Amino acid sequence: MKKNIITVSLFAALAMSFTACVNEEDDLFDQSAAERLNQSKVTYTERFASSEAGWIMEYYPTNYDQAPQGLGYLLLADFNNDGSVKMAMNNRFSGNTYLEDTSLWEIITDTGPVLSFNTFNKCIHAFATPEDISFTGGALEDETGLGCEGDYEFIILNMEADCDTAMIKGKKRATYNRLTRLPEGTDFKEYMDDIKNFESVSFSIDAPNNLMMHFGADVLNVDSICKGIPNIYPVGTDAIANESFHPFITTKINDEYRIRFREPLTSSDGLYAQEFRFNEEAHQFEAINNPEITITGPNPNTFFTTGMEVNRKEWRLYPTYEMSDKVKTLYDNARTNASSKGTTVNYLSFKVDNDNNLILNIRYRTKTQATVSYDFTKSSDDNGLTLGYTGPSNDGAQNFINSLPEVGTLIKAMAGQFKVEAAESPFNLTRLKVISTSDPDFWFTVTLY
């Protein structure tokens, strides 16, 4: 694995975490080691239980780069002074539904203080139970005796009295996990639902997930972020030869959506970043330590064409979709004209043929479903999209618009110069808004099928 652009530094990860709080502990070295350990049990029990709403736990079972063991998982934990802990999660280990469970916890002593979930909890022990993982499937993926290989006991590395974060390390797997205090009054399920909704919009499995990271002197692909372990590699290079996988977890802290990678990333000119906040106004993620380091979505102008060429899909425009009054009038006139001849226009769709030539299809129904096609030219760059109408693809398509001239008028109106925007999220281009550059009141939305 080549990491000449992106390098991993656990030392840097710890350094950034430890500097989050700089309070000084009291001088305890006039006590024996046993006394100090006993005092640490009391101290850390109080600190974990001090959060009224509980904690966000960014949990990594292992340091692997493959799912599911290498994925990051969002857990919530509410520690109580009576020794009980309520936990919650919503991921594949809970059947992608909200799961909540209560068990016991305590601070135990080893060579230092250890956070132990010491009775079975359906949330965290799902990753530590040595059973076959049901959803990986197949005899070749039998994890019996291993399970997800995660920890349920953690060495406490850093947790100051008045700090909102703590760093812990898996006792067996040595993964670094962060806990962040939740605001008072936070409801576990509402918090989880909020995160899941944000992820479903921003990192949809159906969306193009090749995002862009602008990182000092480097421009990097952030490929397949929807899978939770994106491959981050320099633009213009081979994805396999330069692969570098970086698991991350989505949270909401201080009312900001954030993503935090398991390890810090380092650019070729020495910049580093690990955690990014979502800037809703700018439609991008920005590094907490340096807002000039950004993660942005792919350019929608060029994705209109690459979405068809690379994904071999089509852009559909249904009559119920959002569109300007000008486009709606043309669409309604075409459908009324067709209906007068016993034909129903179902939708329009842009797609490319095997030679990547652009075609506009009209899907319609008389007695059966049928399609007629019309040839277009296309060109796009970062600034816009140009569509040109060249004519019917065959005699049948010509006869169709000869008998239904309002349909022909709608087709010809689809030619022109356009600016393309994300209709919902800059990271999810399955829906686009296409706007005429000569007439901003002429626009329509399309969905990738």
C-alpha positions as CSV (number, residue, x, y, z in Angstrom):
1,M,0.0,0.0,0.0
2,K,1.5,3.3,-1.1
3,K,1.2,6.2,1.4
4,N,3.5,8.8,-0.1
5,I,0.7,11.4,-0.1
6,I,-1.4,10.2,2.9
7,T,0.4,8.9,5.9
8,V,-0.8,7.5,9.2
9,S,0.6,8.7,12.5
10,L,-0.8,7.3,15.7
11,F,1.6,9.6,17.6
12,A,0.0,12.6,15.9
13,A,-3.5,11.2,16.7
14,L,-2.6,10.9,20.3
15,A,-0.9,14.3,20.4
16,M,-4.0,16.0,19.0
17,S,-6.3,14.2,21.4
18,F,-4.2,14.9,24.5
19,T,-3.8,18.5,23.8
20,A,-7.6,18.9,23.9
21,C,-7.5,19.4,27.7
22,V,-4.5,20.8,29.6
23,N,-5.6,20.7,33.2
24,E,-3.0,19.6,35.8
25,E,-3.7,16.7,38.1
26,D,-3.1,17.0,41.8
27,D,0.2,15.6,43.0
28,L,-0.6,12.0,44.0
29,F,2.9,10.6,44.2
30,D,2.9,10.8,48.0
31,Q,0.5,7.9,47.8
32,S,1.3,4.2,47.1
33,A,0.6,2.7,43.7
34,A,-2.4,0.8,45.1
35,E,-3.8,3.9,46.7
36,R,-3.4,5.8,43.4
37,L,-5.2,3.1,41.5
38,N,-8.0,2.9,44.0
39,Q,-8.4,6.7,43.8
40,S,-8.4,6.5,40.0
41,K,-11.4,4.1,40.2
42,V,-13.3,6.7,42.1
43,T,-12.2,9.6,40.0
44,Y,-13.0,8.1,36.6
45,T,-16.3,6.6,37.8
46,E,-17.3,10.1,38.8
47,R,-16.1,11.6,35.5
48,F,-17.9,9.1,33.2
49,A,-21.1,9.4,35.3
50,S,-20.9,13.2,35.3
51,S,-22.5,13.7,31.8
52,E,-26.2,13.9,32.3
53,A,-27.1,12.9,28.8
54,G,-24.2,10.5,28.2
55,W,-21.4,10.2,25.7
56,I,-20.8,9.8,22.0
57,M,-18.4,6.8,21.5
58,E,-16.5,6.6,18.3
59,Y,-15.8,2.9,18.3
60,Y,-13.3,1.0,16.1
61,P,-13.2,-2.8,16.7
62,T,-9.8,-3.2,14.9
63,N,-7.2,-1.3,12.9
64,Y,-8.0,-3.3,9.8
65,D,-8.9,-1.7,6.5
66,Q,-11.7,-4.1,5.5
67,A,-15.4,-4.2,6.6
68,P,-16.9,-5.0,8.9
69,Q,-14.0,-5.3,11.4
70,G,-12.3,-2.2,10.1
71,L,-15.3,0.1,10.0
72,G,-16.1,2.7,12.6
73,Y,-19.3,2.5,14.6
74,L,-21.2,5.2,16.4
75,L,-22.3,4.2,19.9
76,L,-24.0,6.2,22.6
77,A,-23.4,5.4,26.3
78,D,-24.9,6.9,29.5
79,F,-22.9,5.8,32.5
80,N,-24.7,5.9,35.9
81,N,-23.3,6.0,39.4
82,D,-25.3,2.8,40.3
83,G,-23.0,0.8,37.9
84,S,-25.5,0.6,35.0
85,V,-24.9,1.9,31.5
86,K,-27.4,2.5,28.8
87,M,-26.0,2.1,25.3
88,A,-27.5,2.6,21.8
89,M,-26.5,2.1,18.2
90,N,-28.0,1.8,14.7
91,N,-25.9,-0.2,12.2
92,R,-25.7,-3.6,10.5
93,F,-25.0,-5.3,13.8
94,S,-28.4,-4.1,15.0
95,G,-30.1,-4.9,11.7
96,N,-29.9,-1.3,10.6
97,T,-32.5,-0.4,13.3
98,Y,-32.2,1.5,16.5
99,L,-31.1,-0.8,19.4
100,E,-30.8,0.2,23.0
101,D,-29.6,-2.0,25.9
102,T,-28.6,-1.6,29.6
103,S,-25.9,-3.5,31.4
104,L,-23.2,-3.0,34.0
105,W,-19.9,-1.1,33.8
106,E,-17.1,-0.3,36.2
107,I,-13.6,1.2,36.3
108,I,-11.2,-1.6,37.1
109,T,-7.4,-1.4,37.7
110,D,-4.7,-3.1,35.8
111,T,-1.5,-1.3,35.1
112,G,-3.7,1.7,35.1
113,P,-7.5,2.6,35.1
114,V,-9.6,0.5,32.6
115,L,-13.2,1.1,31.5
116,S,-14.9,-2.2,31.5
117,F,-18.4,-3.1,30.2
118,N,-18.4,-6.1,32.5
119,T,-21.8,-7.7,31.7
120,F,-23.3,-8.4,28.3
121,N,-24.6,-5.5,26.4
122,K,-26.2,-6.1,23.0
123,C,-24.5,-3.0,21.7
124,I,-20.9,-3.1,22.5
125,H,-20.6,-6.9,22.9
126,A,-21.9,-7.4,19.4
127,F,-18.4,-6.5,18.3
128,A,-16.6,-8.6,20.9
129,T,-18.5,-11.8,20.8
130,P,-16.5,-14.6,19.0
131,E,-19.4,-15.7,16.8
132,D,-19.9,-15.8,13.0
133,I,-21.1,-12.5,11.6
134,S,-24.5,-13.3,10.1
135,F,-24.5,-10.7,7.4
136,T,-21.1,-11.4,5.8
137,G,-22.4,-14.7,4.4
138,G,-20.8,-17.8,3.0
139,A,-18.6,-20.5,4.3
140,L,-15.5,-18.6,3.1
141,E,-16.4,-15.7,5.5
142,D,-17.0,-17.7,8.6
143,E,-15.9,-15.6,11.6
144,T,-16.6,-18.3,14.2
145,G,-14.1,-17.9,17.0
146,L,-13.3,-14.4,16.0
147,G,-16.5,-12.4,15.4
148,C,-15.8,-8.7,14.8
149,E,-12.7,-9.0,17.0
150,G,-13.5,-5.8,19.0
151,D,-12.9,-4.8,22.6
152,Y,-15.2,-4.3,25.6
153,E,-12.4,-3.1,27.9
154,F,-10.5,0.1,27.3
155,I,-7.4,1.7,28.9
156,I,-8.2,5.3,29.8
157,L,-5.6,7.5,28.2
158,N,-6.9,10.9,28.8
159,M,-9.9,12.3,30.7
160,E,-9.6,15.5,32.5
161,A,-12.1,16.6,35.1
162,D,-13.7,19.5,33.2
163,C,-13.1,18.2,29.6
164,D,-15.8,17.3,27.2
165,T,-13.7,14.5,25.6
166,A,-11.9,11.4,26.7
167,M,-9.5,9.1,24.8
168,I,-9.5,5.3,25.5
169,K,-7.6,2.5,23.9
170,G,-8.9,-1.1,23.3
171,K,-7.1,-3.4,25.7
172,K,-6.6,-6.2,23.1
173,R,-6.8,-4.5,19.7
174,A,-5.2,-1.1,20.7
175,T,-7.7,0.9,18.7
176,Y,-8.0,4.5,19.8
177,N,-11.6,5.5,20.5
178,R,-12.9,9.0,21.5
179,L,-15.8,9.8,23.8
180,T,-17.5,13.2,23.6
181,R,-19.9,14.5,26.1
182,L,-23.5,14.9,24.8
183,P,-25.5,18.1,25.5
184,E,-27.9,17.8,28.4
185,G,-31.4,16.7,27.3
186,T,-30.1,14.7,24.3
187,D,-32.4,11.9,23.3
188,F,-30.5,8.8,22.1
189,K,-32.9,7.8,19.4
190,E,-33.4,11.3,18.1
191,Y,-29.6,11.8,17.9
192,M,-29.1,8.5,16.1
193,D,-31.9,9.3,13.6
194,D,-30.4,12.7,12.9
195,I,-27.0,11.2,12.1
196,K,-28.6,8.4,9.9
197,N,-30.7,11.0,8.0
198,F,-27.6,13.2,7.4
199,E,-25.6,10.2,6.1
200,S,-28.4,8.9,3.9
201,V,-28.5,12.3,2.1
202,S,-24.8,13.0,2.0
203,F,-23.3,9.5,1.6
204,S,-26.1,7.6,-0.1
205,I,-25.2,4.1,-1.4
206,D,-27.0,5.1,-4.7
207,A,-25.1,8.3,-5.1
208,P,-21.7,9.1,-6.8
209,N,-19.4,9.0,-3.9
210,N,-16.1,10.1,-5.4
211,L,-15.6,13.3,-3.4
212,M,-12.7,15.7,-3.7
213,M,-10.2,16.6,-0.9
214,H,-8.3,19.9,-1.4
215,F,-5.3,19.4,0.9
216,G,-2.6,21.9,0.6
217,A,-0.6,21.1,-2.5
218,D,-2.6,17.9,-3.1
219,V,-6.0,17.2,-4.7
220,L,-7.3,13.8,-3.7
221,N,-10.1,11.5,-4.6
222,V,-12.2,10.4,-1.7
223,D,-13.7,7.3,-3.3
224,S,-16.8,5.4,-2.1
225,I,-17.3,7.3,1.1
226,C,-20.7,5.6,1.4
227,K,-18.9,2.3,2.4
228,G,-17.4,3.9,5.5
229,I,-13.8,3.1,4.5
230,P,-13.1,5.5,1.5
231,N,-10.0,5.0,-0.6
232,I,-8.2,8.4,-0.6
233,Y,-5.6,8.8,-3.4
234,P,-4.2,11.6,-5.6
235,V,-6.4,12.7,-8.5
236,G,-5.0,11.5,-11.8
237,T,-3.4,8.4,-10.3
238,D,-4.4,4.7,-10.3
239,A,-6.9,3.9,-7.5
240,I,-5.4,0.5,-6.8
241,A,-1.7,1.3,-7.1
242,N,-2.1,4.3,-4.7
243,E,-4.9,3.0,-2.5
244,S,-5.0,4.3,1.1
245,F,-8.1,3.4,3.1
246,H,-9.4,5.6,5.9
247,P,-12.4,4.6,8.1
248,F,-14.4,7.4,9.6
249,I,-17.4,8.1,11.8
250,T,-20.1,10.7,11.5
251,T,-21.1,12.6,14.6
252,K,-22.9,15.8,15.6
253,I,-20.9,18.0,18.1
254,N,-21.7,21.5,19.1
255,D,-24.7,21.4,16.7
256,E,-22.3,20.7,13.8
257,Y,-22.2,17.5,11.6
258,R,-18.7,16.2,11.6
259,I,-16.7,13.3,10.2
260,R,-13.5,12.2,11.9
261,F,-11.1,9.7,10.4
262,R,-9.6,6.9,12.4
263,E,-6.1,8.2,11.8
264,P,-4.9,11.7,10.8
265,L,-4.1,12.4,7.1
266,T,-0.9,14.1,6.1
267,S,-0.4,16.0,2.8
268,S,2.8,16.0,0.7
269,D,3.6,19.5,2.0
270,G,3.3,18.6,5.7
271,L,-0.3,19.6,6.5
272,Y,-2.5,17.3,8.6
273,A,-6.2,16.9,9.2
274,Q,-8.3,14.3,11.0
275,E,-11.7,15.8,11.8
276,F,-13.9,17.9,9.5
277,R,-17.0,20.0,10.2
278,F,-19.8,20.4,7.6
279,N,-20.2,24.0,6.5
280,E,-23.8,24.1,5.3
281,E,-23.5,27.5,3.7
282,A,-20.4,26.6,1.6
283,H,-21.7,23.0,1.0
284,Q,-18.4,21.4,2.0
285,F,-16.5,19.8,4.9
286,E,-13.7,21.8,6.4
287,A,-10.9,20.6,8.6
288,I,-11.3,21.6,12.3
289,N,-7.6,22.6,12.5
290,N,-7.4,24.3,9.0
291,P,-10.6,25.3,7.2
292,E,-8.7,25.6,3.9
293,I,-8.5,21.8,3.9
294,T,-11.8,20.8,2.4
295,I,-13.9,17.9,1.2
296,T,-16.3,18.8,-1.6
297,G,-18.7,17.0,-3.8
298,P,-18.0,16.2,-7.5
299,N,-18.8,19.0,-10.0
300,P,-22.4,18.5,-11.0
301,N,-21.8,20.1,-14.5
302,T,-19.4,17.3,-15.5
303,F,-21.3,14.7,-13.5
304,F,-24.3,15.1,-15.7
305,T,-22.3,13.4,-18.5
306,T,-20.1,11.1,-16.4
307,G,-23.1,9.8,-14.4
308,M,-24.3,8.3,-17.7
309,E,-21.0,7.3,-19.2
310,V,-19.4,5.8,-16.1
311,N,-22.4,4.5,-14.3
312,R,-24.3,3.5,-17.5
313,K,-27.5,5.0,-16.0
314,E,-30.0,7.6,-17.3
315,W,-31.4,10.9,-16.1
316,R,-35.2,10.9,-15.9
317,L,-37.6,13.8,-15.9
318,Y,-41.0,12.8,-14.7
319,P,-44.0,15.2,-15.0
320,T,-44.3,15.3,-11.2
321,Y,-40.7,16.5,-10.7
322,E,-39.8,20.1,-9.7
323,M,-39.5,22.4,-12.7
324,S,-40.1,26.0,-13.5
325,D,-43.4,27.2,-14.8
326,K,-42.0,27.6,-18.3
327,V,-40.9,23.9,-18.4
328,K,-44.1,22.7,-16.8
329,T,-46.2,24.5,-19.4
330,L,-44.2,22.8,-22.2
331,Y,-44.4,19.4,-20.5
332,D,-48.2,19.7,-19.8
333,N,-48.8,20.8,-23.4
334,A,-46.9,17.7,-24.7
335,R,-48.8,15.4,-22.4
336,T,-52.2,16.9,-23.3
337,N,-51.3,16.7,-27.0
338,A,-50.4,13.0,-26.6
339,S,-53.5,12.3,-24.6
340,S,-55.7,13.6,-27.3
341,K,-54.3,10.9,-29.6
342,G,-54.7,8.1,-27.0
343,T,-51.1,8.2,-25.8
344,T,-49.7,8.8,-22.3
345,V,-46.2,10.4,-22.0
346,N,-44.7,8.8,-18.9
347,Y,-41.3,10.5,-18.7
348,L,-38.3,11.9,-20.6
349,S,-34.8,10.4,-20.0
350,F,-31.3,11.3,-21.1
351,K,-28.9,8.4,-21.6
352,V,-25.9,7.4,-23.7
353,D,-25.5,4.6,-26.2
354,N,-22.6,2.2,-26.4
355,D,-20.5,4.9,-28.1
356,N,-21.4,7.5,-25.5
357,N,-23.6,9.4,-27.9
358,L,-26.4,11.3,-26.1
359,I,-30.0,10.3,-26.6
360,L,-33.2,11.8,-25.3
361,N,-35.9,9.1,-24.9
362,I,-39.6,9.6,-24.6
363,R,-41.2,6.7,-22.7
364,Y,-44.9,6.5,-23.5
365,R,-47.8,4.1,-23.5
366,T,-50.6,3.5,-26.0
367,K,-51.8,-0.1,-25.7
368,T,-48.3,-1.1,-24.5
369,Q,-45.2,0.6,-23.2
370,A,-42.8,1.9,-25.9
371,T,-39.9,4.3,-26.4
372,V,-38.8,6.8,-29.1
373,S,-35.4,8.3,-29.2
374,Y,-33.9,11.6,-30.3
375,D,-30.2,12.4,-30.9
376,F,-28.4,15.1,-29.0
377,T,-24.8,16.3,-28.7
378,K,-23.2,17.0,-25.3
379,S,-20.2,18.8,-23.9
380,S,-19.4,19.8,-20.3
381,D,-16.7,21.3,-18.2
382,D,-16.5,22.6,-14.7
383,N,-18.5,25.7,-15.6
384,G,-21.5,24.3,-17.5
385,L,-23.2,21.9,-19.8
386,T,-24.2,22.3,-23.5
387,L,-26.8,20.1,-25.1
388,G,-27.6,20.2,-28.8
389,Y,-30.5,18.7,-30.6
390,T,-29.7,17.0,-33.9
391,G,-33.0,15.2,-34.7
392,P,-35.0,11.9,-34.4
393,S,-33.0,8.7,-34.2
394,N,-35.2,6.9,-36.7
395,D,-38.3,7.2,-38.8
396,G,-40.5,6.1,-36.0
397,A,-39.3,8.9,-33.8
398,Q,-39.9,11.4,-36.7
399,N,-43.5,10.1,-37.2
400,F,-44.1,10.4,-33.4
401,I,-43.4,14.1,-33.3
402,N,-45.1,14.7,-36.7
403,S,-48.3,13.5,-35.1
404,L,-47.6,15.1,-31.7
405,P,-46.0,18.5,-32.4
406,E,-46.1,19.7,-28.8
407,V,-43.9,16.7,-27.9
408,G,-41.4,17.9,-30.5
409,T,-41.5,21.4,-29.0
410,L,-40.6,20.0,-25.6
411,I,-37.8,18.0,-27.0
412,K,-36.2,20.9,-28.8
413,A,-36.5,23.0,-25.7
414,M,-34.1,20.6,-23.9
415,A,-31.2,22.0,-26.1
416,G,-29.1,24.9,-24.9
417,Q,-26.5,25.9,-22.4
418,F,-27.1,25.1,-18.8
419,K,-25.7,25.4,-15.4
420,V,-26.1,22.2,-13.3
421,E,-26.5,22.2,-9.5
422,A,-27.1,19.5,-6.9
423,A,-30.8,19.4,-6.2
424,E,-30.5,18.1,-2.6
425,S,-26.9,17.6,-1.3
426,P,-23.5,18.5,-2.9
427,F,-22.3,15.0,-1.9
428,N,-25.3,13.2,-3.4
429,L,-25.7,13.9,-7.1
430,T,-28.5,11.4,-7.8
431,R,-30.8,14.5,-8.3
432,L,-29.7,17.5,-10.3
433,K,-31.2,20.9,-11.1
434,V,-30.5,21.9,-14.7
435,I,-30.8,25.7,-15.3
436,S,-30.7,27.6,-18.6
437,T,-27.8,30.1,-18.6
438,S,-29.8,32.4,-21.0
439,D,-33.1,32.2,-19.0
440,P,-32.9,31.4,-15.3
441,D,-36.7,30.9,-15.3
442,F,-36.2,27.8,-17.4
443,W,-35.1,24.9,-15.2
444,F,-36.0,21.3,-14.4
445,T,-34.8,18.5,-12.1
446,V,-33.7,15.0,-13.1
447,T,-33.0,11.9,-11.1
448,L,-30.3,9.2,-11.9
449,Y,-31.8,5.8,-12.6
